[in-house]
Amino acid sequence: MLSMRALAFIIGRILKTLIMASEYFLVMPRIDEVRLLRKRAKSFFVRALESLNSGDYDLAAFLSEQSVQLYLKSILLEKIGDYPRVHSILTLAFILKKLPDCKDLAEFLDKKKAEVRLLEDAYIASRYLLREYVKEEAEMLVNVASEVLKYGELC
């Protein structure tokens, strides 16, 4: 059986550990999440290129969308501390328009609205619908993703 002193010591250590952990989870994850989202966005882009080159156009379309979506979310998280839990690139772009540092990216997305809509469609269509993407569509979406990543670096 533990003495009161030993029990108080153990409880004190547990509380100290919990406090340190809560401080970590309040401060570090935003930075870590930005890095992780960007890493994933870039990985999705690389896989989109590989899929395009191997003729898997549906997957290239889907991965391009994922790349853009995650990269935009990483920018919002970095700039304003959060991002909406949505899958709409246009919604994310609307928020980006309000950030002066991201003017060029927001203008690009606005100029490429038709392509962005096709990217959004790829999120669902490439997985669930009886729709196949052709080479030209996949190339266009991969190119849009490439430009988003380039403009995003300047944000």
N, C-alpha and C positions, 0 to 999 in steps of 0.2 A: 504494500500500500504506500502511496506517495504522501510525503509530508506536505503541509500547506505551503511551505517555502519552495519545495520542488515544483509543486503544481503552479504556483505563481510564476516561477521562473519559466516554465514551459509555456504558459499562457502568454507571458510577456514576449517570448521569442516568436510565437505564432503571430501575435499582433504586429510586431515589428516587421516580420516577413510580409504580412498582408499589406501593411502600409507602404512598404517599399515596392511591392508588386503593383499596387493601385497607382502609385506615382508613375511607374513605368508605363502602365497601360493608358494613363491619361496623357502622357507627353510623347512617348516614342512611337506609338502606332501610326500617327498621322504621317510622320516622316517615312517610316517603314512602309506604310501602305502606298504612299506616292511612288516610292522606289519599286515596290512589287507590281503595282498597276502598270508602270512604265516598262518594266522588264517583261511582263506578260504581253503588253501591247506590241512590243518589238518582236517578241517570239512569235506571236500570232502573225505579224507581218511577214517574217521570214518564212513561216509555214505556208502563208498565202502565196508567196512567190514560188515556193517549191511545188505547191499544188497546181498553180497556173502552168508552170513548166512541164509538169507531168501529165497535164490534160484533165485534171480533176477540177473542173471549173466551178462546180457547186461548192466544193470545199474552199476554193480560193475566194469565192464571194463571201461565204460565211466568215472565214478567218479575217478577211479585210474589214468586215463590219465590226468584228470583235476587237480588232486592233484599234480602229478609230474610236469606238465606244470607250474602251478602257483608257486610251490616251487622253481623251477629253475629260474623263472623270478624274484622272490624275492631275490635270491642270487645275480643275476646279477645287480639288482637295488641297492642292498646294496654295492656291491664291486666296480662297475664301474659307478653307477649313472644313468643307463638306461638299457633297454632291448629291443630287437627287437619285434615289434608287429607281431609276427608270431605264428603259432600253432604247429610248428615242434619241438619236443623234441630233435631230432638229431641236429638241427640247434643251439638250446640253449646249448646242450652238447658240440658242436664244439667250441663255445665261452668260455665255462667253462674250456676247456682244456688249455686255455691261462692264466688261473689264478692259480698261484702256490699254493694258499691256498686250492684249490679245486681239487687237484691232485687225491685223492682217489675216490671222487665222479665221476670225469671224467673217470677214469680207470674203475670203476664199470659200468658206462653207456656204455663204449666202449666194455667191456666184454659181456654185456647183449644186444648187438645191435639187435639181432633177437627179443627179448622180447620188446625192445623199439619200434621197427617197428610195432609190434602187438599193442602196446599202441597207437601209432600214428594212426593206422588204426581204433582203437576203437573210436577215436574222431568223425569220420564220420559214420563208419559202424554201431555202436550201435544205431544211431539215424535214419539214412536214408536208409540203405541198407537191403536187405532181407538176413540177416545174424544173426544167433543166436550164442551167446557165450556159451560154455559148462563150466561145473564146473571147470575142470582142467585149462582151459585158464584163467578164472576169478581169480582162486587162484594164478596162476602165476603172473598175472598183479597186483593183490593186494600185493603180496610179493615184486614185483619190486618197487612198490610205497612205501612200508614200508622201504625198504633198501635205497631208495633215500632220504626219510625224515631223516633216521638215519645218512647217510653220509653227508647230507646237514647241519645237526647240527654242524658238525665238520669243516665245510668250513669257 
